[in-house]
Amino acid sequence: MKIILRQDMDALGLEGDTVEVANGYARNYLIPKGIALEANIQNVKLFETQRKKIDIKRVKAKEEAEKIKEKLADVMITISQKAGDEDKLYGSVTNMDIAAHLEKQGILIDRKKISMDKPIKTLGEFEVSIRLYPEVTGSIKVAVVPEK
């Protein structure tokens, strides 16, 4: 089924894009939640008239993401955790921990945008990437030190 996205979705596309999805996904989730509209003639014409506004909004969002990327380049987060033998942590450092430390520094980033293959389970310095916008990815340094 063809749909028009009403908001950005990482897995599908950006606002205003026409994409093909499974019928059930569109009818049971995307359309009832207001995330998408069915791509009929009337809705396509409606989005064509709004295309300039959507494009301006995309450009502004990308510029804002670039500014945040530059700001994040200098950021270093130090997280203290209890550690045992061989520098292994008793817990782990997750994207929620990183988002909380960024918030303490005055940088608000959704934890879902912080991409980690797996949680950090050892002491040391790590490079963590953050998806700020579909084409803009920043990175920060995370230092995990033993708790005293």
N, CA and C atoms as an extended XYZ file, in Angstrom:
444
Properties=species:S:1:pos:R:3:atomname:S:1:resname:S:1:resid:I:1 pbc="F F F"
N         0.845       -1.177        0.000 N   MET     1
C         0.000        0.000        0.000 CA  MET     1
C         0.889        1.239        0.000 C   MET     1
N         0.540        2.217       -0.796 N   LYS     2
C         1.297        3.472       -0.847 CA  LYS     2
C         0.724        4.438        0.180 C   LYS     2
N         1.651        5.054        0.934 N   ILE     3
C         1.262        6.028        1.938 CA  ILE     3
C         2.134        7.270        1.817 C   ILE     3
N         1.658        8.374        2.406 N   ILE     4
C         2.434        9.616        2.484 CA  ILE     4
C         2.728        9.844        3.960 C   ILE     4
N         3.992        9.992        4.301 N   LEU     5
C         4.371       10.195        5.697 CA  LEU     5
C         4.045       11.618        6.150 C   LEU     5
N         3.464       11.729        7.341 N   ARG     6
C         3.148       13.037        7.914 CA  ARG     6
C         4.227       13.493        8.882 C   ARG     6
N         5.161       12.610        9.207 N   GLN     7
C         6.279       12.956       10.083 CA  GLN     7
C         7.467       12.069        9.731 C   GLN     7
N         8.652       12.471       10.170 N   ASP     8
C         9.864       11.704        9.892 CA  ASP     8
C         9.845       10.387       10.664 C   ASP     8
N        10.232        9.325        9.994 N   MET     9
C        10.399        8.019       10.642 CA  MET     9
C        11.716        7.435       10.152 C   MET     9
N        12.584        7.061       11.094 N   ASP    10
C        13.908        6.554       10.742 CA  ASP    10
C        13.841        5.380        9.773 C   ASP    10
N        12.930        4.463       10.007 N   ALA    11
C        12.883        3.254        9.202 CA  ALA    11
C        12.254        3.469        7.820 C   ALA    11
N        11.368        4.453        7.685 N   LEU    12
C        10.628        4.617        6.431 CA  LEU    12
C        11.076        5.793        5.573 C   LEU    12
N        11.202        6.961        6.158 N   GLY    13
C        11.571        8.126        5.367 CA  GLY    13
C        11.234        9.408        6.089 C   GLY    13
N        11.240       10.495        5.330 N   LEU    14
C        10.995       11.820        5.885 CA  LEU    14
C         9.579       12.281        5.592 C   LEU    14
N         9.154       13.321        6.290 N   GLU    15
C         7.821       13.875        6.110 CA  GLU    15
C         7.595       14.255        4.645 C   GLU    15
N         6.440       13.869        4.117 N   GLY    16
C         6.094       14.189        2.738 CA  GLY    16
C         6.503       13.125        1.738 C   GLY    16
N         7.323       12.162        2.158 N   ASP    17
C         7.747       11.084        1.252 CA  ASP    17
C         6.597       10.106        1.020 C   ASP    17
N         6.514        9.600       -0.197 N   THR    18
C         5.554        8.551       -0.528 CA  THR    18
C         6.308        7.232       -0.515 C   THR    18
N         5.848        6.315        0.319 N   VAL    19
C         6.527        5.022        0.466 CA  VAL    19
C         5.527        3.884        0.362 C   VAL    19
N         6.049        2.725        0.081 N   GLU    20
C         5.245        1.511       -0.038 CA  GLU    20
C         5.467        0.675        1.225 C   GLU    20
N         4.367        0.327        1.907 N   VAL    21
C         4.443       -0.511        3.109 CA  VAL    21
C         3.374       -1.603        3.027 C   VAL    21
N         3.461       -2.558        3.948 N   ALA    22
C         2.458       -3.619        3.999 CA  ALA    22
C         1.093       -3.028        4.378 C   ALA    22
N         0.032       -3.604        3.831 N   ASN    23
C        -1.322       -3.101        4.089 CA  ASN    23
C        -1.647       -3.053        5.575 C   ASN    23
N        -1.345       -4.132        6.292 N   GLY    24
C        -1.653       -4.199        7.718 CA  GLY    24
C        -0.910       -3.151        8.522 C   GLY    24
N         0.352       -2.930        8.193 N   TYR    25
C         1.169       -1.929        8.894 CA  TYR    25
C         0.573       -0.540        8.694 C   TYR    25
N         0.132       -0.256        7.481 N   ALA    26
C        -0.461        1.049        7.191 CA  ALA    26
C        -1.829        1.196        7.868 C   ALA    26
N        -2.700        0.225        7.691 N   ARG    27
C        -4.069        0.334        8.190 CA  ARG    27
C        -4.183        0.206        9.715 C   ARG    27
N        -3.326       -0.610       10.314 N   ASN    28
C        -3.443       -0.866       11.749 CA  ASN    28
C        -2.557        0.016       12.622 C   ASN    28
N        -1.503        0.595       12.050 N   TYR    29
C        -0.578        1.362       12.875 CA  TYR    29
C        -0.361        2.785       12.360 C   TYR    29
N         0.156        2.930       11.143 N   LEU    30
C         0.567        4.240       10.651 CA  LEU    30
C        -0.598        5.219       10.485 C   LEU    30
N        -1.663        4.794        9.853 N   ILE    31
C        -2.790        5.695        9.600 CA  ILE    31
C        -3.561        6.018       10.890 C   ILE    31
N        -3.913        5.030       11.735 N   PRO    32
C        -4.615        5.380       12.982 CA  PRO    32
C        -3.815        6.276       13.929 C   PRO    32
N        -2.490        6.131       13.964 N   LYS    33
C        -1.648        6.952       14.845 CA  LYS    33
C        -1.391        8.341       14.260 C   LYS    33
N        -1.826        8.586       13.024 N   GLY    34
C        -1.636        9.895       12.404 CA  GLY    34
C        -0.237       10.089       11.838 C   GLY    34
N         0.514        9.018       11.683 N   ILE    35
C         1.878        9.092       11.153 CA  ILE    35
C         1.863        9.199        9.632 C   ILE    35
N         0.814        8.650        9.011 N   ALA    36
C         0.766        8.630        7.551 CA  ALA    36
C        -0.671        8.788        7.063 C   ALA    36
N        -0.776        9.112        5.775 N   LEU    37
C        -2.061        9.164        5.084 CA  LEU    37
C        -1.988        8.236        3.886 C   LEU    37
N        -3.126        7.712        3.485 N   GLU    38
C        -3.159        6.895        2.279 CA  GLU    38
C        -2.850        7.788        1.084 C   GLU    38
N        -2.058        7.269        0.155 N   ALA    39
C        -1.615        8.077       -0.990 CA  ALA    39
C        -2.667        8.057       -2.103 C   ALA    39
N        -3.823        8.663       -1.822 N   ASN    40
C        -4.821        8.804       -2.883 CA  ASN    40
C        -4.617       10.150       -3.568 C   ASN    40
N        -5.359       10.418       -4.602 N   ILE    41
C        -5.172       11.632       -5.414 CA  ILE    41
C        -5.328       12.895       -4.570 C   ILE    41
N        -6.331       12.925       -3.718 N   GLN    42
C        -6.601       14.101       -2.895 CA  GLN    42
C        -5.431       14.384       -1.931 C   GLN    42
N        -4.924       13.354       -1.263 N   ASN    43
C        -3.827       13.545       -0.313 CA  ASN    43
C        -2.515       13.905       -1.010 C   ASN    43
N        -2.293       13.365       -2.199 N   VAL    44
C        -1.082       13.696       -2.959 CA  VAL    44
C        -1.105       15.175       -3.343 C   VAL    44
N        -2.254       15.673       -3.788 N   LYS    45
C        -2.374       17.098       -4.139 CA  LYS    45
C        -2.172       17.982       -2.906 C   LYS    45
N        -2.705       17.556       -1.776 N   LEU    46
C        -2.547       18.310       -0.531 CA  LEU    46
C        -1.066       18.446       -0.155 C   LEU    46
N        -0.326       17.360       -0.255 N   PHE    47
C         1.089       17.413        0.094 CA  PHE    47
C         1.924       18.142       -0.948 C   PHE    47
N         1.493       18.152       -2.191 N   GLU    48
C         2.205       18.919       -3.213 CA  GLU    48
C         2.116       20.415       -2.920 C   GLU    48
N         0.970       20.861       -2.402 N   THR    49
C         0.841       22.275       -2.063 CA  THR    49
C         1.668       22.637       -0.829 C   THR    49
N         1.924       21.667        0.026 N   GLN    50
C         2.707       21.906        1.246 CA  GLN    50
C         4.189       21.594        1.067 C   GLN    50
N         4.593       21.217       -0.124 N   ARG    51
C         5.969       20.768       -0.389 CA  ARG    51
C         7.008       21.833       -0.001 C   ARG    51
N         6.778       23.104       -0.339 N   LYS    52
C         7.749       24.156       -0.030 CA  LYS    52
C         7.940       24.300        1.476 C   LYS    52
N         6.844       24.269        2.236 N   LYS    53
C         6.936       24.368        3.689 CA  LYS    53
C         7.729       23.195        4.264 C   LYS    53
N         7.481       22.012        3.743 N   ILE    54
C         8.176       20.821        4.217 CA  ILE    54
C         9.667       20.917        3.902 C   ILE    54
N        10.001       21.386        2.690 N   ASP    55
C        11.412       21.518        2.304 CA  ASP    55
C        12.137       22.543        3.176 C   ASP    55
N        11.488       23.672        3.471 N   ILE    56
C        12.090       24.690        4.336 CA  ILE    56
C        12.307       24.122        5.734 C   ILE    56
N        11.335       23.376        6.219 N   LYS    57
C        11.435       22.754        7.538 CA  LYS    57
C        12.598       21.755        7.587 C   LYS    57
N        12.772       20.985        6.510 N   ARG    58
C        13.881       20.018        6.432 CA  ARG    58
C        15.238       20.723        6.462 C   ARG    58
N        15.356       21.810        5.696 N   VAL    59
C        16.618       22.549        5.646 CA  VAL    59
C        16.959       23.116        7.022 C   VAL    59
N        15.974       23.684        7.707 N   LYS    60
C        16.206       24.238        9.041 CA  LYS    60
C        16.606       23.142       10.021 C   LYS    60
N        15.943       21.997        9.952 N   ALA    61
C        16.258       20.890       10.857 CA  ALA    61
C        17.670       20.362       10.600 C   ALA    61
N        18.069       20.322        9.329 N   LYS    62
C        19.412       19.843        9.004 CA  LYS    62
C        20.467       20.834        9.486 C   LYS    62
N        20.212       22.132        9.314 N   GLU    63
C        21.158       23.148        9.786 CA  GLU    63
C        21.295       23.089       11.309 C   GLU    63
N        20.186       22.893       11.986 N   GLU    64
C        20.207       22.782       13.446 CA  GLU    64
C        20.994       21.541       13.879 C   GLU    64
N        20.812       20.444       13.155 N   ALA    65
C        21.544       19.217       13.458 CA  ALA    65
C        23.048       19.413       13.239 C   ALA    65
N        23.417       20.168       12.215 N   GLU    66
C        24.835       20.450       11.960 CA  GLU    66
C        25.439       21.258       13.111 C   GLU    66
N        24.673       22.227       13.630 N   LYS    67
C        25.155       23.032       14.759 CA  LYS    67
C        25.363       22.151       15.991 C   LYS    67
N        24.418       21.256       16.244 N   ILE    68
C        24.540       20.359       17.391 CA  ILE    68
C        25.727       19.417       17.196 C   ILE    68
N        25.964       18.983       15.959 N   LYS    69
C        27.101       18.108       15.664 CA  LYS    69
C        28.411       18.799       16.019 C   LYS    69
N        28.540       20.067       15.637 N   GLU    70
C        29.747       20.833       15.964 CA  GLU    70
C        29.908       20.979       17.470 C   GLU    70
N        28.803       21.204       18.154 N   LYS    71
C        28.832       21.341       19.611 CA  LYS    71
C        29.249       20.026       20.275 C   LYS    71
N        28.799       18.907       19.724 N   LEU    72
C        29.111       17.592       20.301 CA  LEU    72
C        30.556       17.161       20.059 C   LEU    72
N        31.207       17.735       19.069 N   ALA    73
C        32.573       17.327       18.734 CA  ALA    73
C        33.533       17.545       19.900 C   ALA    73
N        33.265       18.538       20.732 N   ASP    74
C        34.146       18.848       21.856 CA  ASP    74
C        33.691       18.211       23.165 C   ASP    74
N        32.600       17.478       23.150 N   VAL    75
C        32.029       16.943       24.385 CA  VAL    75
C        32.715       15.643       24.786 C   VAL    75
N        33.075       15.580       26.078 N   MET    76
C        33.632       14.356       26.657 CA  MET    76
C        32.847       14.083       27.933 C   MET    76
N        32.282       12.912       28.025 N   ILE    77
C        31.505       12.524       29.194 CA  ILE    77
C        32.310       11.526       30.013 C   ILE    77
N        32.350       11.740       31.326 N   THR    78
C        33.017       10.809       32.218 CA  THR    78
C        31.959       10.166       33.105 C   THR    78
N        31.888        8.857       33.048 N   ILE    79
C        30.901        8.109       33.827 CA  ILE    79
C        31.641        7.205       34.803 C   ILE    79
N        31.282        7.289       36.084 N   SER    80
C        31.886        6.450       37.113 CA  SER    80
C        30.994        5.238       37.353 C   SER    80
N        31.604        4.051       37.308 N   GLN    81
C        30.870        2.807       37.537 CA  GLN    81
C        31.700        1.891       38.429 C   GLN    81
N        31.022        1.019       39.146 N   LYS    82
C        31.732        0.016       39.942 CA  LYS    82
C        32.336       -0.998       38.986 C   LYS    82
N        33.614       -1.314       39.237 N   ALA    83
C        34.306       -2.245       38.342 CA  ALA    83
C        34.963       -3.348       39.166 C   ALA    83
N        35.089       -4.492       38.558 N   GLY    84
C        35.718       -5.637       39.212 CA  GLY    84
C        37.042       -5.971       38.554 C   GLY    84
N        37.381       -7.231       38.588 N   ASP    85
C        38.627       -7.705       37.995 CA  ASP    85
C        38.642       -7.477       36.497 C   ASP    85
N        39.835       -7.296       35.969 N   GLU    86
C        40.062       -7.133       34.529 CA  GLU    86
C        39.263       -5.972       33.945 C   GLU    86
N        39.016       -4.942       34.734 N   ASP    87
C        38.317       -3.731       34.300 CA  ASP    87
C        36.906       -3.969       33.775 C   ASP    87
N        36.253       -5.023       34.235 N   LYS    88
C        34.877       -5.288       33.821 CA  LYS    88
C        33.920       -4.609       34.782 C   LYS    88
N        32.882       -3.990       34.241 N   LEU    89
C        31.895       -3.295       35.057 CA  LEU    89
C        30.905       -4.289       35.662 C   LEU    89
N        30.410       -3.944       36.860 N   TYR    90
C        29.371       -4.772       37.474 CA  TYR    90
C        28.039       -4.569       36.766 C   TYR    90
N        27.842       -3.423       36.214 N   GLY    91
C        26.649       -3.152       35.416 CA  GLY    91
C        27.084       -2.877       33.991 C   GLY    91
N        26.457       -1.904       33.386 N   SER    92
C        26.867       -1.488       32.048 CA  SER    92
C        26.465       -0.036       31.839 C   SER    92
N        27.049        0.588       30.848 N   VAL    93
C        26.707        1.955       30.478 CA  VAL    93
C        25.859        1.871       29.211 C   VAL    93
N        24.632        2.380       29.291 N   THR    94
C        23.703        2.301       28.167 CA  THR    94
C        23.458        3.682       27.576 C   THR    94
N        22.672        3.720       26.527 N   ASN    95
C        22.342        5.006       25.911 CA  ASN    95
C        21.532        5.889       26.855 C   ASN    95
N        20.807        5.299       27.801 N   MET    96
C        20.066        6.089       28.792 CA  MET    96
C        21.028        6.833       29.715 C   MET    96
N        22.113        6.160       30.122 N   ASP    97
C        23.120        6.793       30.983 CA  ASP    97
C        23.787        7.952       30.250 C   ASP    97
N        24.122        7.733       29.003 N   ILE    98
C        24.779        8.773       28.210 CA  ILE    98
C        23.844        9.965       28.017 C   ILE    98
N        22.563        9.699       27.716 N   ALA    99
C        21.589       10.779       27.545 CA  ALA    99
C        21.431       11.580       28.839 C   ALA    99
N        21.451       10.901       29.976 N   ALA   100
C        21.323       11.591       31.270 CA  ALA   100
C        22.529       12.493       31.533 C   ALA   100
N        23.736       12.013       31.213 N   HIS   101
C        24.940       12.830       31.407 CA  HIS   101
C        24.978       14.013       30.437 C   HIS   101
N        24.496       13.816       29.221 N   LEU   102
C        24.420       14.924       28.267 CA  LEU   102
C        23.429       15.981       28.761 C   LEU   102
N        22.332       15.525       29.339 N   GLU   103
C        21.321       16.457       29.847 CA  GLU   103
C        21.885       17.297       30.991 C   GLU   103
N        22.731       16.692       31.822 N   LYS   104
C        23.372       17.439       32.911 CA  LYS   104
C        24.275       18.542       32.360 C   LYS   104
N        24.818       18.329       31.157 N   GLN   105
C        25.673       19.331       30.522 CA  GLN   105
C        24.861       20.320       29.687 C   GLN   105
N        23.552       20.177       29.688 N   GLY   106
C        22.696       21.115       28.978 CA  GLY   106
C        22.428       20.755       27.530 C   GLY   106
N        22.732       19.524       27.139 N   ILE   107
C        22.493       19.076       25.764 CA  ILE   107
C        21.369       18.038       25.798 C   ILE   107
N        20.224       18.381       25.223 N   LEU   108
C        19.089       17.470       25.226 CA  LEU   108
C        19.080       16.640       23.949 C   LEU   108
N        19.299       15.334       24.114 N   ILE   109
C        19.267       14.420       22.976 CA  ILE   109
C        18.454       13.194       23.380 C   ILE   109
N        17.532       12.802       22.522 N   ASP   110
C        16.720       11.622       22.774 CA  ASP   110
C        17.610       10.384       22.816 C   ASP   110
N        17.385        9.523       23.782 N   ARG   111
C        18.229        8.341       23.949 CA  ARG   111
C        18.148        7.398       22.748 C   ARG   111
N        17.062        7.464       22.011 N   LYS   112
C        16.901        6.596       20.840 CA  LYS   112
C        17.833        7.002       19.704 C   LYS   112
N        18.315        8.239       19.737 N   LYS   113
C        19.226        8.702       18.698 CA  LYS   113
C        20.672        8.322       18.984 C   LYS   113
N        20.952        7.895       20.207 N   ILE   114
C        22.304        7.470       20.578 CA  ILE   114
C        22.440        6.017       20.156 C   ILE   114
N        23.301        5.765       19.174 N   SER   115
C        23.401        4.412       18.631 CA  SER   115
C        24.623        3.687       19.187 C   SER   115
N        24.326        2.583       19.830 N   MET   116
C        25.364        1.718       20.386 CA  MET   116
C        25.015        0.287       19.977 C   MET   116
N        26.014       -0.442       19.475 N   ASP   117
C        25.756       -1.834       19.112 CA  ASP   117
C        25.364       -2.640       20.342 C   ASP   117
N        26.092       -2.408       21.422 N   LYS   118
C        25.809       -3.084       22.682 CA  LYS   118
C        26.265       -2.173       23.812 C   LYS   118
N        25.749       -2.366       25.017 N   PRO   119
C        26.156       -1.512       26.139 CA  PRO   119
C        27.650       -1.657       26.447 C   PRO   119
N        28.222       -0.606       27.019 N   ILE   120
C        29.637       -0.613       27.399 CA  ILE   120
C        29.770       -1.384       28.705 C   ILE   120
N        30.650       -2.387       28.729 N   LYS   121
C        30.793       -3.234       29.908 CA  LYS   121
C        32.205       -3.263       30.465 C   LYS   121
N        33.081       -2.386       29.949 N   THR   122
C        34.454       -2.339       30.450 CA  THR   122
C        34.873       -0.887       30.670 C   THR   122
N        35.932       -0.708       31.435 N   LEU   123
C        36.478        0.627       31.643 CA  LEU   123
C        37.228        1.076       30.394 C   LEU   123
N        37.350        2.378       30.205 N   GLY   124
C        38.111        2.896       29.068 CA  GLY   124
C        37.393        4.046       28.388 C   GLY   124
N        37.953        4.457       27.239 N   GLU   125
C        37.353        5.520       26.435 CA  GLU   125
C        36.702        4.921       25.197 C   GLU   125
N        35.532        5.436       24.883 N   PHE   126
C        34.772        4.916       23.754 CA  PHE   126
C        34.228        6.064       22.924 C   PHE   126
N        34.065        5.820       21.651 N   GLU   127
C        33.468        6.773       20.720 CA  GLU   127
C        32.029        6.308       20.479 C   GLU   127
N        31.069        7.180       20.752 N   VAL   128
C        29.661        6.835       20.599 CA  VAL   128
C        29.052        7.774       19.557 C   VAL   128
N        28.358        7.196       18.576 N   SER   129
C        27.763        8.029       17.525 CA  SER   129
C        26.308        8.357       17.860 C   SER   129
N        25.884        9.528       17.394 N   ILE   130
C        24.533       10.017       17.647 CA  ILE   130
C        23.925       10.441       16.313 C   ILE   130
N        22.787        9.832       15.963 N   ARG   131
C        22.084       10.186       14.728 CA  ARG   131
C        21.222       11.417       14.995 C   ARG   131
N        21.673       12.563       14.535 N   LEU   132
C        20.965       13.812       14.784 CA  LEU   132
C        19.882       14.069       13.746 C   LEU   132
N        20.138       13.661       12.531 N   TYR   133
C        19.225       13.830       11.403 CA  TYR   133
C        19.611       12.738       10.416 C   TYR   133
N        18.753       12.347        9.496 N   PRO   134
C        19.096       11.228        8.623 CA  PRO   134
C        20.476       11.298        7.959 C   PRO   134
N        20.940       12.483        7.560 N   GLU   135
C        22.254       12.578        6.908 CA  GLU   135
C        23.315       13.167        7.821 C   GLU   135
N        22.973       13.441        9.082 N   VAL   136
C        23.905       14.097       10.009 CA  VAL   136
C        24.101       13.198       11.231 C   VAL   136
N        25.353       12.755       11.407 N   THR   137
C        25.698       11.917       12.556 CA  THR   137
C        26.868       12.537       13.286 C   THR   137
N        26.688       12.785       14.563 N   GLY   138
C        27.754       13.330       15.395 CA  GLY   138
C        28.335       12.238       16.266 C   GLY   138
N        29.390       12.566       16.985 N   SER   139
C        29.970       11.583       17.898 CA  SER   139
C        30.495       12.286       19.143 C   SER   139
N        30.501       11.548       20.231 N   ILE   140
C        31.032       12.055       21.488 CA  ILE   140
C        31.975       11.013       22.066 C   ILE   140
N        32.820       11.459       22.973 N   LYS   141
C        33.729       10.549       23.656 CA  LYS   141
C        33.163       10.265       25.031 C   LYS   141
N        33.148        8.995       25.397 N   VAL   142
C        32.662        8.570       26.695 CA  VAL   142
C        33.814        7.873       27.402 C   VAL   142
N        34.169        8.395       28.575 N   ALA   143
C        35.213        7.774       29.396 CA  ALA   143
C        34.535        7.101       30.581 C   ALA   143
N        34.746        5.791       30.720 N   VAL   144
C        34.195        5.054       31.830 CA  VAL   144
C        35.338        4.803       32.806 C   VAL   144
N        35.178        5.335       34.021 N   VAL   145
C        36.230        5.227       35.047 CA  VAL   145
C        35.688        4.467       36.243 C   VAL   145
N        36.597        3.881       37.044 N   PRO   146
C        36.131        3.142       38.226 CA  PRO   146
C        35.601        4.086       39.302 C   PRO   146
N        34.567        3.655       39.964 N   GLU   147
C        33.990        4.446       41.052 CA  GLU   147
C        34.862        4.304       42.282 C   GLU   147
N        35.028        5.398       43.002 N   LYS   148
C        35.907        5.356       44.182 CA  LYS   148
C        35.106        5.225       45.442 C   LYS   148
